[in-house]
């Protein structure tokens, strides 16, 4: 059975987070930690935080080497609309995007029979 963790309203664009999630999807948890630790993107820190939460939700530190990232996806959150001042009293609108990060980890030995 998969255990999951969700981080909602993360102040990063969903496309940028999705590129980081593509790197760890299907990998073992220990390998995913290494990938995220040496990834220079800002989204890697947010994803690592959610991954640690999902592993902690699995409730057994002894199982950590057997866990893998079963699901990792991102959804778009609400868009915060802001105004930047421009010339002659005008304002230019820009959007601050947010996202929701979902990660589920599962025990690899759950499928092994024998």
C-alpha positions as CSV (number, residue, x, y, z in Angstrom):
1,X,0.0,0.0,0.0
2,X,1.4,3.4,-1.0
3,X,1.8,6.1,1.5
4,X,1.6,9.7,0.3
5,X,2.5,13.2,1.2
6,X,1.1,16.5,-0.3
7,X,2.5,20.0,-0.2
8,X,-0.1,22.5,-1.1
9,X,0.3,26.2,-2.2
10,X,4.0,25.9,-2.9
11,X,5.2,29.2,-4.4
12,X,6.8,27.7,-7.5
13,X,5.6,27.2,-11.0
14,X,4.1,23.8,-11.6
15,X,6.1,23.3,-14.8
16,X,9.4,23.8,-13.0
17,X,8.4,21.4,-10.3
18,X,7.3,18.8,-12.8
19,X,10.7,18.8,-14.4
20,X,12.3,17.9,-11.1
21,X,9.6,15.2,-10.3
22,X,10.4,13.6,-13.7
23,X,13.9,12.9,-12.4
24,X,12.8,10.9,-9.4
25,X,9.7,9.1,-10.5
26,X,10.1,5.3,-10.3
27,X,13.5,5.6,-8.5
28,X,14.4,4.2,-5.1
29,X,14.1,6.6,-2.2
30,X,17.8,6.7,-1.4
31,X,18.6,7.4,-5.1
32,X,16.0,10.1,-5.2
33,X,17.5,11.8,-2.2
34,X,20.9,11.9,-4.0
35,X,19.3,13.3,-7.2
36,X,17.5,16.0,-5.3
37,X,20.5,16.9,-3.1
38,X,22.7,17.7,-6.1
39,X,20.1,19.3,-8.3
40,X,20.7,23.1,-8.5
41,X,17.0,24.0,-9.0
42,X,15.0,25.7,-6.3
43,X,12.2,23.2,-6.8
44,X,14.4,20.4,-5.7
45,X,14.3,21.6,-2.1
46,X,10.5,21.7,-2.0
47,X,10.3,18.2,-3.6
48,X,12.9,16.8,-1.1
49,X,10.8,18.1,1.8
50,X,7.7,16.3,0.4
51,X,9.6,13.1,-0.2
52,X,10.9,13.1,3.4
53,X,7.4,13.6,4.6
54,X,6.1,10.6,2.5
55,X,8.9,8.4,3.8
56,X,8.1,9.4,7.4
57,X,4.4,8.6,6.8
58,X,5.5,5.1,5.8
59,X,6.3,4.7,9.6
60,X,9.2,2.3,9.4
61,X,12.8,3.5,9.1
62,X,14.0,0.0,8.5
63,X,12.0,-0.2,5.3
64,X,13.5,2.9,3.8
65,X,16.0,1.1,1.5
66,X,13.0,-0.9,0.1
67,X,10.9,2.1,-0.7
68,X,10.5,3.7,-4.1
69,X,8.7,6.6,-5.5
70,X,5.5,5.1,-6.9
71,X,3.8,8.3,-7.9
72,X,5.1,11.9,-8.2
73,X,3.0,14.5,-9.9
74,X,2.2,18.2,-9.6
75,X,-1.1,20.1,-9.9
76,X,-1.6,23.8,-10.5
77,X,-2.6,25.9,-7.5
78,X,-4.3,29.3,-7.4
79,X,-2.6,32.1,-9.3
80,X,-1.8,35.2,-7.3
81,X,-2.2,38.3,-9.4
82,X,0.1,41.2,-8.6
83,X,0.6,44.7,-10.2
84,X,3.9,46.2,-10.9
85,X,4.1,50.0,-11.4
86,X,4.9,51.3,-14.9
87,X,5.4,54.6,-16.6
88,X,2.8,57.3,-16.7
89,X,0.8,55.8,-13.8
90,X,0.0,52.6,-15.5
91,X,0.3,49.1,-13.9
92,X,1.5,45.9,-15.5
93,X,-0.1,42.7,-14.1
94,X,2.1,39.7,-13.4
95,X,1.1,36.3,-12.0
96,X,2.7,34.5,-9.1
97,X,2.0,30.8,-9.8
98,X,1.5,28.2,-7.1
99,X,1.4,24.4,-7.2
100,X,0.4,21.3,-5.2
101,X,3.1,18.6,-5.1
102,X,2.0,14.9,-4.6
103,X,4.4,12.1,-3.9
104,X,3.5,8.5,-3.0
105,X,6.1,5.9,-1.9
106,X,5.6,2.2,-1.9
107,X,7.5,-0.8,-0.6
108,X,9.2,-2.7,-3.4
109,X,9.0,-6.0,-1.6
110,X,5.2,-5.8,-1.5
111,X,5.1,-7.2,-5.0
112,X,7.8,-9.8,-4.5
113,X,6.4,-13.3,-4.1
114,X,8.2,-16.5,-3.1
